[in-house]
Amino acid sequence: MRSFLLIIISMMTMFSGCHQKKSNGSTPEKTRMNEVLVLGAIHRKHLTSEKYGTETLKNLIRQINPDVVLTEIPPDRFDAAMNEFLEKDTITESRVSRFPEYVHVLFPLLKEMDFDIIPTAGWTKQMADARRKKLQEISQDSTRQKDWQEYLTASQKSDSVSKAQGQDDDPYWIHTDAYDEAVEIWASTYNRLFNDELGPGGWDNINKSHYSHIEKALNDHQNQGKRILIIYGAGHKGWFLRQLRKRDDINLLEMKPFLDQL
């Protein structure tokens, strides 16, 4: 009888240990900070780039091996895209199909990897249409040509600084603070001149909307010991990193060590 009880106690101890800890036997999952990475995508250029094509992006995500991926997909478009992928092995949903990083990379990786996709974009069609219309009006308004020219000059300067330091499809260059600083040249000018006028489509405004969804997802997964990958257009990366660096409950990882493994 005593031997039987010892066996039962031993089994209960083993089960408790497996339940509380990850496979590496380290700190209980509930007390571990999440690891977070921000991946800057180049959208349609992934289809033609030799340095940062879809296969390179696939291999990079394999190396990162995320548990959760936060995406530039609006929540109200995600179910349609996922259902299309599951039923037809393709995605035609208009807001998602424009992003090769999702259609040709992320969704197909679900067949071989285990991660959750969470849509976090603050984009809406109404916002995008209103922003496009307002920018066109500003560009054609004779009283706003000084502002418009200042914006164009900042965009050109941003491009020239970026090209002087790296190629726009080089993933190493894209994942540097210097790249974010080059983007900020046009983004800060665009934001200062037009953010309030563009309403929800302004630069700060849309980033705040995106980040509110990202922040909710991070809060929902707080201290779960997960690796969370954020995939957005590279221009958003610097804005997000400035916010993420304010958090003390996550471990922000650099992209370079994962690029080095490709």
CYANA upper distance limits for C-alpha pairs under 8 A (distance plus 0.5 A):
  1 MET  CA      5 LEU  CA      6.87
  2 ARG  CA      6 LEU  CA      6.81
  3 SER  CA      7 ILE  CA      6.84
  4 PHE  CA      8 ILE  CA      6.90
  5 LEU  CA      9 ILE  CA      6.69
  6 LEU  CA     10 SER  CA      6.58
  7 ILE  CA     11 MET  CA      6.70
  8 ILE  CA     12 MET  CA      6.73
  9 ILE  CA     13 THR  CA      6.72
 10 SER  CA     14 MET  CA      6.78
 11 MET  CA     15 PHE  CA      6.65
 12 MET  CA     16 SER  CA      6.60
 13 THR  CA     17 GLY  CA      6.76
 14 MET  CA     18 CYS  CA      6.81
 15 PHE  CA     19 HIS  CA      6.62
 16 SER  CA     20 GLN  CA      6.72
 17 GLY  CA     21 LYS  CA      6.57
 18 CYS  CA     22 LYS  CA      7.71
 18 CYS  CA     23 SER  CA      8.07
 20 GLN  CA     28 PRO  CA      5.87
 20 GLN  CA     29 GLU  CA      7.21
 21 LYS  CA     25 GLY  CA      6.10
 21 LYS  CA     26 SER  CA      6.88
 21 LYS  CA     27 THR  CA      6.94
 21 LYS  CA     28 PRO  CA      5.09
 21 LYS  CA     29 GLU  CA      6.37
 22 LYS  CA     26 SER  CA      7.02
 22 LYS  CA     27 THR  CA      8.19
 22 LYS  CA     28 PRO  CA      7.40
 22 LYS  CA     29 GLU  CA      6.91
 27 THR  CA     31 THR  CA      7.43
 27 THR  CA     32 ARG  CA      7.18
 28 PRO  CA     32 ARG  CA      7.37
 29 GLU  CA    223 ASN  CA      7.92
 29 GLU  CA    224 GLN  CA      5.98
 29 GLU  CA    225 GLY  CA      5.76
 30 LYS  CA    223 ASN  CA      6.16
 30 LYS  CA    224 GLN  CA      5.53
 30 LYS  CA    225 GLY  CA      7.33
 31 THR  CA    223 ASN  CA      6.15
 31 THR  CA    224 GLN  CA      7.41
 31 THR  CA    225 GLY  CA      7.83
 32 ARG  CA    223 ASN  CA      5.57
 32 ARG  CA    224 GLN  CA      6.44
 32 ARG  CA    225 GLY  CA      5.03
 33 MET  CA    222 GLN  CA      7.71
 33 MET  CA    223 ASN  CA      5.06
 33 MET  CA    224 GLN  CA      7.08
 33 MET  CA    225 GLY  CA      5.77
 33 MET  CA    226 LYS  CA      8.06
 33 MET  CA    249 ASP  CA      6.34
 33 MET  CA    250 ILE  CA      5.75
 33 MET  CA    251 ASN  CA      7.02
 34 ASN  CA    221 HIS  CA      8.42
 34 ASN  CA    222 GLN  CA      7.35
 34 ASN  CA    223 ASN  CA      6.23
 34 ASN  CA    224 GLN  CA      6.70
 34 ASN  CA    225 GLY  CA      5.18
 34 ASN  CA    226 LYS  CA      5.30
 34 ASN  CA    227 ARG  CA      6.24
 34 ASN  CA    228 ILE  CA      7.48
 34 ASN  CA    249 ASP  CA      7.84
 34 ASN  CA    250 ILE  CA      5.58
 34 ASN  CA    251 ASN  CA      6.66
 35 GLU  CA    225 GLY  CA      7.76
 35 GLU  CA    226 LYS  CA      6.71
 35 GLU  CA    227 ARG  CA      5.10
 35 GLU  CA    228 ILE  CA      6.52
 35 GLU  CA    250 ILE  CA      6.35
 35 GLU  CA    251 ASN  CA      5.21
 35 GLU  CA    252 LEU  CA      6.40
 35 GLU  CA    253 LEU  CA      7.07
 36 VAL  CA    227 ARG  CA      6.38
 36 VAL  CA    228 ILE  CA      5.27
 36 VAL  CA    229 LEU  CA      6.31
 36 VAL  CA    230 ILE  CA      8.00
 36 VAL  CA    250 ILE  CA      7.16
 36 VAL  CA    251 ASN  CA      6.59
 36 VAL  CA    252 LEU  CA      5.41
 36 VAL  CA    253 LEU  CA      6.47
 37 LEU  CA    227 ARG  CA      8.44
 37 LEU  CA    228 ILE  CA      6.96
 37 LEU  CA    229 LEU  CA      5.46
 37 LEU  CA    230 ILE  CA      6.61
 37 LEU  CA    252 LEU  CA      6.51
 37 LEU  CA    253 LEU  CA      5.85
 37 LEU  CA    254 GLU  CA      7.25
 37 LEU  CA    255 MET  CA      7.51
 38 VAL  CA    229 LEU  CA      6.51
 38 VAL  CA    230 ILE  CA      5.20
 38 VAL  CA    231 ILE  CA      6.64
 38 VAL  CA    232 TYR  CA      8.24
 38 VAL  CA    237 LYS  CA      7.05
 38 VAL  CA    241 LEU  CA      8.10
 38 VAL  CA    255 MET  CA      8.32
 39 LEU  CA    175 HIS  CA      7.98
 39 LEU  CA    229 LEU  CA      7.59
 39 LEU  CA    230 ILE  CA      6.43
 39 LEU  CA    231 ILE  CA      5.38
 39 LEU  CA    232 TYR  CA      7.11
 39 LEU  CA    234 ALA  CA      7.74
 39 LEU  CA    237 LYS  CA      7.90
 39 LEU  CA    255 MET  CA      8.00
 40 GLY  CA    174 ILE  CA      7.22
 40 GLY  CA    175 HIS  CA      7.39
 40 GLY  CA    231 ILE  CA      6.73
 40 GLY  CA    232 TYR  CA      6.18
 40 GLY  CA    233 GLY  CA      5.87
 40 GLY  CA    234 ALA  CA      4.15
 40 GLY  CA    235 GLY  CA      7.81
 40 GLY  CA    236 HIS  CA      8.19
 40 GLY  CA    237 LYS  CA      6.58
 41 ALA  CA     46 HIS  CA      8.38
 41 ALA  CA    101 GLU  CA      7.49
 41 ALA  CA    231 ILE  CA      7.14
 41 ALA  CA    232 TYR  CA      6.28
 41 ALA  CA    233 GLY  CA      5.12
 41 ALA  CA    234 ALA  CA      5.56
 42 ILE  CA     46 HIS  CA      6.55
 42 ILE  CA    169 ASP  CA      7.66
 42 ILE  CA    233 GLY  CA      6.46
 42 ILE  CA    234 ALA  CA      6.78
 43 HIS  CA     98 ARG  CA      8.07
 43 HIS  CA     99 PHE  CA      5.83
 43 HIS  CA    100 PRO  CA      6.51
 43 HIS  CA    101 GLU  CA      6.95
 43 HIS  CA    233 GLY  CA      7.29
 44 ARG  CA     48 THR  CA      8.21
 44 ARG  CA     98 ARG  CA      7.94
 44 ARG  CA     99 PHE  CA      7.16
 44 ARG  CA    100 PRO  CA      6.75
 45 LYS  CA     49 SER  CA      6.28
 45 LYS  CA     53 GLY  CA      8.05
 45 LYS  CA    169 ASP  CA      7.97
 46 HIS  CA     52 TYR  CA      6.44
 46 HIS  CA     53 GLY  CA      4.89
 46 HIS  CA     54 THR  CA      6.02
 46 HIS  CA    100 PRO  CA      7.23
 46 HIS  CA    101 GLU  CA      7.68
 47 LEU  CA     53 GLY  CA      6.27
 47 LEU  CA     54 THR  CA      6.81
 47 LEU  CA    100 PRO  CA      7.55
 48 THR  CA     53 GLY  CA      6.84
 49 SER  CA     53 GLY  CA      5.35
 49 SER  CA    169 ASP  CA      6.95
 51 LYS  CA     56 THR  CA      7.87
 51 LYS  CA    169 ASP  CA      6.87
 51 LYS  CA    170 ASP  CA      6.34
 51 LYS  CA    171 PRO  CA      7.73
 52 TYR  CA     56 THR  CA      6.13
 52 TYR  CA     57 LEU  CA      6.94
 52 TYR  CA    169 ASP  CA      6.41
 52 TYR  CA    170 ASP  CA      6.85
 52 TYR  CA    171 PRO  CA      6.64
 53 GLY  CA     57 LEU  CA      6.76
 54 THR  CA     58 LYS  CA      6.58
 54 THR  CA    100 PRO  CA      7.98
 54 THR  CA    101 GLU  CA      7.35
 54 THR  CA    104 HIS  CA      7.31
 54 THR  CA    105 VAL  CA      6.74
 55 GLU  CA     59 ASN  CA      6.70
 55 GLU  CA    105 VAL  CA      8.19
 56 THR  CA     60 LEU  CA      6.62
 56 THR  CA    262 LEU  CA      8.25
 57 LEU  CA     61 ILE  CA      6.76
 57 LEU  CA    101 GLU  CA      8.01
 57 LEU  CA    105 VAL  CA      7.54
 58 LYS  CA     62 ARG  CA      6.73
 58 LYS  CA    105 VAL  CA      6.12
 58 LYS  CA    106 LEU  CA      7.90
 58 LYS  CA    109 LEU  CA      7.94
 59 ASN  CA     63 GLN  CA      6.73
 59 ASN  CA    262 LEU  CA      7.28
 60 LEU  CA     64 ILE  CA      6.76
 60 LEU  CA    258 PHE  CA      7.10
 60 LEU  CA    259 LEU  CA      6.99
 60 LEU  CA    262 LEU  CA      7.28
 61 ILE  CA     65 ASN  CA      6.45
 61 ILE  CA     66 PRO  CA      7.86
 63 GLN  CA    258 PHE  CA      6.55
 63 GLN  CA    261 GLN  CA      7.76
 63 GLN  CA    262 LEU  CA      8.30
 64 ILE  CA    258 PHE  CA      6.91
 65 ASN  CA    113 MET  CA      8.38
 65 ASN  CA    227 ARG  CA      8.19
 66 PRO  CA    115 PHE  CA      6.76
 66 PRO  CA    226 LYS  CA      8.15
 66 PRO  CA    227 ARG  CA      5.53
 66 PRO  CA    228 ILE  CA      6.20
 66 PRO  CA    229 LEU  CA      6.52
 67 ASP  CA    114 ASP  CA      7.41
 67 ASP  CA    115 PHE  CA      5.05
 67 ASP  CA    116 ASP  CA      6.88
 67 ASP  CA    226 LYS  CA      6.38
 67 ASP  CA    227 ARG  CA      5.82
 67 ASP  CA    228 ILE  CA      6.54
 67 ASP  CA    229 LEU  CA      8.43
 68 VAL  CA    115 PHE  CA      5.74
 68 VAL  CA    116 ASP  CA      5.21
 68 VAL  CA    117 ILE  CA      6.51
 68 VAL  CA    118 ILE  CA      7.83
 68 VAL  CA    226 LYS  CA      7.95
 68 VAL  CA    227 ARG  CA      7.10
 68 VAL  CA    228 ILE  CA      5.32
 68 VAL  CA    229 LEU  CA      6.74
 69 VAL  CA    115 PHE  CA      7.55
 69 VAL  CA    116 ASP  CA      6.62
 69 VAL  CA    117 ILE  CA      5.40
 69 VAL  CA    118 ILE  CA      6.62
 69 VAL  CA    228 ILE  CA      6.30
 69 VAL  CA    229 LEU  CA      5.22
 69 VAL  CA    230 ILE  CA      6.23
 69 VAL  CA    231 ILE  CA      7.62
 70 LEU  CA    117 ILE  CA      6.61
 70 LEU  CA    118 ILE  CA      5.42
 70 LEU  CA    119 PRO  CA      6.51
 70 LEU  CA    120 THR  CA      6.64
 70 LEU  CA    214 ILE  CA      7.43
 70 LEU  CA    217 ALA  CA      8.44
 70 LEU  CA    228 ILE  CA      7.91
 70 LEU  CA    229 LEU  CA      6.69
 70 LEU  CA    230 ILE  CA      5.18
 70 LEU  CA    231 ILE  CA      6.71
 71 THR  CA    117 ILE  CA      7.61
 71 THR  CA    118 ILE  CA      6.69
 71 THR  CA    119 PRO  CA      5.58
 71 THR  CA    120 THR  CA      6.13
 71 THR  CA    121 ALA  CA      7.32
 71 THR  CA    230 ILE  CA      6.70
 71 THR  CA    231 ILE  CA      5.77
 71 THR  CA    232 TYR  CA      6.77
 72 GLU  CA    119 PRO  CA      6.93
 72 GLU  CA    120 THR  CA      6.38
 72 GLU  CA    121 ALA  CA      5.13
 72 GLU  CA    210 HIS  CA      8.41
 72 GLU  CA    231 ILE  CA      7.28
 72 GLU  CA    232 TYR  CA      5.88
 72 GLU  CA    233 GLY  CA      8.27
 73 ILE  CA     77 ARG  CA      7.32
 73 ILE  CA     78 PHE  CA      6.99
 73 ILE  CA     95 ARG  CA      7.75
 73 ILE  CA     96 VAL  CA      6.91
 73 ILE  CA    119 PRO  CA      5.32
 73 ILE  CA    120 THR  CA      6.50
 73 ILE  CA    121 ALA  CA      5.51
 73 ILE  CA    123 TRP  CA      8.49
 74 PRO  CA     78 PHE  CA      7.01
 74 PRO  CA    119 PRO  CA      6.09
 74 PRO  CA    120 THR  CA      6.45
 74 PRO  CA    121 ALA  CA      4.98
 74 PRO  CA    122 GLY  CA      6.67
 74 PRO  CA    123 TRP  CA      6.56
 74 PRO  CA    124 THR  CA      7.86
 75 PRO  CA     79 ASP  CA      8.34
 75 PRO  CA    118 ILE  CA      8.48
 75 PRO  CA    119 PRO  CA      5.48
 75 PRO  CA    120 THR  CA      6.86
 75 PRO  CA    121 ALA  CA      7.47
 77 ARG  CA     81 ALA  CA      6.99
 77 ARG  CA     93 GLU  CA      7.93
 77 ARG  CA     95 ARG  CA      7.71
 77 ARG  CA     96 VAL  CA      8.07
 78 PHE  CA     82 MET  CA      6.61
 78 PHE  CA     96 VAL  CA      8.50
 78 PHE  CA    119 PRO  CA      6.89
 79 ASP  CA     83 ASN  CA      6.51
 80 ALA  CA     84 GLU  CA      6.68
 80 ALA  CA     93 GLU  CA      7.31
 81 ALA  CA     85 PHE  CA      6.74
 81 ALA  CA     91 ILE  CA      6.25
 81 ALA  CA     92 THR  CA      7.82
 81 ALA  CA     93 GLU  CA      6.16
 81 ALA  CA     96 VAL  CA      7.39
 82 MET  CA     86 LEU  CA      6.68
 82 MET  CA     91 ILE  CA      8.29
 83 ASN  CA     87 GLU  CA      6.49
 84 GLU  CA     88 LYS  CA      5.98
 84 GLU  CA     89 ASP  CA      7.25
 84 GLU  CA     90 THR  CA      6.68
 84 GLU  CA     91 ILE  CA      6.04
 84 GLU  CA     92 THR  CA      8.00
 85 PHE  CA     89 ASP  CA      4.82
 85 PHE  CA     90 THR  CA      5.28
 85 PHE  CA     91 ILE  CA      6.05
 85 PHE  CA    107 PHE  CA      7.94
 86 LEU  CA     90 THR  CA      8.47
 90 THR  CA    103 VAL  CA      7.66
 91 ILE  CA     96 VAL  CA      7.81
 91 ILE  CA     97 SER  CA      6.35
 91 ILE  CA    103 VAL  CA      6.79
 92 THR  CA     96 VAL  CA      7.87
 92 THR  CA     97 SER  CA      5.82
 93 GLU  CA     97 SER  CA      6.19
 94 SER  CA     98 ARG  CA      7.04
 95 ARG  CA     99 PHE  CA      8.33
 96 VAL  CA    102 TYR  CA      7.69
 96 VAL  CA    103 VAL  CA      7.69
 97 SER  CA    102 TYR  CA      8.28
 97 SER  CA    103 VAL  CA      6.58
 99 PHE  CA    103 VAL  CA      6.89
100 PRO  CA    104 HIS  CA      5.68
100 PRO  CA    105 VAL  CA      7.32
101 GLU  CA    105 VAL  CA      5.65
101 GLU  CA    106 LEU  CA      6.72
102 TYR  CA    106 LEU  CA      5.06
102 TYR  CA    107 PHE  CA      6.29
103 VAL  CA    107 PHE  CA      6.44
103 VAL  CA    108 PRO  CA      7.82
104 HIS  CA    108 PRO  CA      6.90
105 VAL  CA    109 LEU  CA      6.68
106 LEU  CA    110 LEU  CA      7.42
107 PHE  CA    111 LYS  CA      8.38
108 PRO  CA    112 GLU  CA      8.47
109 LEU  CA    113 MET  CA      6.35
110 LEU  CA    114 ASP  CA      6.87
110 LEU  CA    115 PHE  CA      7.60
118 ILE  CA    217 ALA  CA      8.31
120 THR  CA    210 HIS  CA      6.57
120 THR  CA    211 TYR  CA      8.22
120 THR  CA    213 HIS  CA      5.38
120 THR  CA    214 ILE  CA      6.27
121 ALA  CA    209 SER  CA      7.89
121 ALA  CA    210 HIS  CA      5.36
121 ALA  CA    213 HIS  CA      7.48
122 GLY  CA    206 ILE  CA      6.96
122 GLY  CA    207 ASN  CA      8.34
122 GLY  CA    209 SER  CA      5.30
122 GLY  CA    210 HIS  CA      5.05
122 GLY  CA    213 HIS  CA      7.83
123 TRP  CA    127 MET  CA      7.39
123 TRP  CA    128 ALA  CA      7.76
123 TRP  CA    206 ILE  CA      7.70
123 TRP  CA    209 SER  CA      8.39
123 TRP  CA    210 HIS  CA      8.07
124 THR  CA    128 ALA  CA      6.84
125 LYS  CA    129 ASP  CA      6.53
126 GLN  CA    130 ALA  CA      6.61
127 MET  CA    131 ARG  CA      6.59
127 MET  CA    200 PRO  CA      6.69
127 MET  CA    201 GLY  CA      6.12
128 ALA  CA    132 ARG  CA      6.65
128 ALA  CA    201 GLY  CA      6.92
129 ASP  CA    133 LYS  CA      6.70
130 ALA  CA    134 LYS  CA      6.61
130 ALA  CA    198 LEU  CA      8.07
130 ALA  CA    201 GLY  CA      8.16
131 ARG  CA    135 LEU  CA      6.61
131 ARG  CA    198 LEU  CA      6.08
131 ARG  CA    199 GLY  CA      8.39
131 ARG  CA    201 GLY  CA      6.01
131 ARG  CA    202 GLY  CA      8.11
132 ARG  CA    136 GLN  CA      6.72
133 LYS  CA    137 GLU  CA      6.80
134 LYS  CA    138 ILE  CA      6.73
134 LYS  CA    197 GLU  CA      8.41
134 LYS  CA    198 LEU  CA      7.21
135 LEU  CA    139 SER  CA      6.62
135 LEU  CA    198 LEU  CA      8.39
136 GLN  CA    140 GLN  CA      6.85
137 GLU  CA    141 ASP  CA      6.51
138 ILE  CA    144 ARG  CA      6.63
138 ILE  CA    145 GLN  CA      8.33
138 ILE  CA    148 TRP  CA      7.65
139 SER  CA    144 ARG  CA      7.65
139 SER  CA    145 GLN  CA      7.32
139 SER  CA    148 TRP  CA      6.47
140 GLN  CA    144 ARG  CA      8.38
140 GLN  CA    145 GLN  CA      8.23
141 ASP  CA    145 GLN  CA      7.18
144 ARG  CA    148 TRP  CA      6.71
145 GLN  CA    149 GLN  CA      6.38
146 LYS  CA    150 GLU  CA      6.66
147 ASP  CA    151 TYR  CA      6.77
147 ASP  CA    193 LEU  CA      7.30
148 TRP  CA    152 LEU  CA      6.77
149 GLN  CA    153 THR  CA      6.53
150 GLU  CA    154 ALA  CA      6.69
150 GLU  CA    189 THR  CA      8.23
151 TYR  CA    155 SER  CA      6.75
151 TYR  CA    186 TRP  CA      7.39
151 TYR  CA    189 THR  CA      6.63
151 TYR  CA    190 TYR  CA      6.47
151 TYR  CA    193 LEU  CA      8.34
152 LEU  CA    156 GLN  CA      6.74
153 THR  CA    157 LYS  CA      6.63
154 ALA  CA    158 SER  CA      6.53
154 ALA  CA    185 ILE  CA      6.59
154 ALA  CA    186 TRP  CA      5.25
154 ALA  CA    189 THR  CA      7.20
155 SER  CA    159 ASP  CA      6.75
155 SER  CA    185 ILE  CA      7.79
155 SER  CA    186 TRP  CA      5.30
156 GLN  CA    160 SER  CA      6.66
157 LYS  CA    161 VAL  CA      6.59
157 LYS  CA    185 ILE  CA      7.81
157 LYS  CA    186 TRP  CA      8.14
158 SER  CA    162 SER  CA      6.63
158 SER  CA    182 ALA  CA      5.70
158 SER  CA    183 VAL  CA      6.44
158 SER  CA    184 GLU  CA      8.15
158 SER  CA    185 ILE  CA      5.92
158 SER  CA    186 TRP  CA      6.31
159 ASP  CA    163 LYS  CA      6.58
159 ASP  CA    182 ALA  CA      8.00
160 SER  CA    164 ALA  CA      6.56
161 VAL  CA    165 GLN  CA      7.01
161 VAL  CA    182 ALA  CA      6.62
162 SER  CA    166 GLY  CA      6.49
162 SER  CA    167 GLN  CA      7.76
162 SER  CA    168 ASP  CA      7.74
162 SER  CA    179 TYR  CA      7.02
162 SER  CA    182 ALA  CA      6.20
162 SER  CA    183 VAL  CA      8.35
163 LYS  CA    167 GLN  CA      6.10
163 LYS  CA    168 ASP  CA      7.38
165 GLN  CA    173 TRP  CA      8.42
166 GLY  CA    170 ASP  CA      7.51
166 GLY  CA    173 TRP  CA      6.19
167 GLN  CA    173 TRP  CA      7.50
168 ASP  CA    173 TRP  CA      8.05
168 ASP  CA    174 ILE  CA      7.51
169 ASP  CA    174 ILE  CA      7.92
170 ASP  CA    174 ILE  CA      6.68
171 PRO  CA    175 HIS  CA      6.65
171 PRO  CA    259 LEU  CA      8.36
172 TYR  CA    176 THR  CA      7.51
172 TYR  CA    256 LYS  CA      7.16
172 TYR  CA    259 LEU  CA      7.81
173 TRP  CA    178 ALA  CA      8.46
173 TRP  CA    179 TYR  CA      6.92
174 ILE  CA    179 TYR  CA      6.14
174 ILE  CA    180 ASP  CA      8.33
174 ILE  CA    234 ALA  CA      7.52
175 HIS  CA    179 TYR  CA      7.49
175 HIS  CA    255 MET  CA      6.97
175 HIS  CA    256 LYS  CA      7.95
176 THR  CA    180 ASP  CA      7.27
177 ASP  CA    181 GLU  CA      6.72
177 ASP  CA    238 GLY  CA      7.93
178 ALA  CA    182 ALA  CA      6.78
179 TYR  CA    183 VAL  CA      6.84
180 ASP  CA    184 GLU  CA      6.64
180 ASP  CA    235 GLY  CA      7.79
180 ASP  CA    237 LYS  CA      7.54
180 ASP  CA    238 GLY  CA      5.46
181 GLU  CA    185 ILE  CA      7.26
181 GLU  CA    238 GLY  CA      8.21
182 ALA  CA    186 TRP  CA      8.30
183 VAL  CA    187 ALA  CA      6.63
183 VAL  CA    235 GLY  CA      6.82
184 GLU  CA    188 SER  CA      5.98
184 GLU  CA    238 GLY  CA      8.46
185 ILE  CA    189 THR  CA      7.17
186 TRP  CA    190 TYR  CA      6.45
187 ALA  CA    191 ASN  CA      6.37
187 ALA  CA    203 TRP  CA      7.70
188 SER  CA    192 ARG  CA      6.51
189 THR  CA    193 LEU  CA      6.60
190 TYR  CA    194 PHE  CA      6.31
190 TYR  CA    195 ASN  CA      7.59
190 TYR  CA    203 TRP  CA      7.74
191 ASN  CA    195 ASN  CA      5.22
191 ASN  CA    202 GLY  CA      7.17
191 ASN  CA    203 TRP  CA      5.88
191 ASN  CA    204 ASP  CA      7.01
194 PHE  CA    198 LEU  CA      6.49
194 PHE  CA    202 GLY  CA      7.09
195 ASN  CA    199 GLY  CA      6.96
195 ASN  CA    201 GLY  CA      8.01
195 ASN  CA    202 GLY  CA      4.52
195 ASN  CA    203 TRP  CA      6.28
195 ASN  CA    204 ASP  CA      7.12
195 ASN  CA    205 ASN  CA      7.50
196 ASP  CA    202 GLY  CA      7.04
197 GLU  CA    202 GLY  CA      7.88
198 LEU  CA    202 GLY  CA      5.28
199 GLY  CA    205 ASN  CA      7.46
200 PRO  CA    205 ASN  CA      5.84
200 PRO  CA    206 ILE  CA      6.32
201 GLY  CA    205 ASN  CA      6.78
201 GLY  CA    206 ILE  CA      5.92
202 GLY  CA    206 ILE  CA      6.34
203 TRP  CA    207 ASN  CA      6.69
204 ASP  CA    208 LYS  CA      6.48
205 ASN  CA    209 SER  CA      6.77
206 ILE  CA    210 HIS  CA      6.64
207 ASN  CA    211 TYR  CA      6.42
207 ASN  CA    236 HIS  CA      7.79
207 ASN  CA    239 TRP  CA      7.79
207 ASN  CA    240 PHE  CA      8.29
208 LYS  CA    212 SER  CA      6.53
209 SER  CA    213 HIS  CA      7.41
210 HIS  CA    214 ILE  CA      6.97
211 TYR  CA    215 GLU  CA      6.28
211 TYR  CA    240 PHE  CA      7.49
212 SER  CA    216 LYS  CA      6.71
213 HIS  CA    217 ALA  CA      6.82
214 ILE  CA    218 LEU  CA      6.74
215 GLU  CA    219 ASN  CA      6.58
216 LYS  CA    220 ASP  CA      6.53
217 ALA  CA    221 HIS  CA      6.81
218 LEU  CA    222 GLN  CA      6.32
221 HIS  CA    226 LYS  CA      8.30
222 GLN  CA    249 ASP  CA      7.85
223 ASN  CA    249 ASP  CA      7.61
223 ASN  CA    250 ILE  CA      8.40
232 TYR  CA    236 HIS  CA      7.12
232 TYR  CA    237 LYS  CA      7.66
233 GLY  CA    237 LYS  CA      7.76
236 HIS  CA    240 PHE  CA      6.83
237 LYS  CA    241 LEU  CA      6.59
238 GLY  CA    242 ARG  CA      6.79
239 TRP  CA    243 GLN  CA      7.32
240 PHE  CA    244 LEU  CA      6.62
241 LEU  CA    245 ARG  CA      6.45
242 ARG  CA    246 LYS  CA      7.53
243 GLN  CA    247 ARG  CA      7.94
244 LEU  CA    252 LEU  CA      8.30
245 ARG  CA    252 LEU  CA      8.07
255 MET  CA    259 LEU  CA      6.85
256 LYS  CA    260 ASP  CA      6.54
257 PRO  CA    261 GLN  CA      7.22
258 PHE  CA    262 LEU  CA      7.61
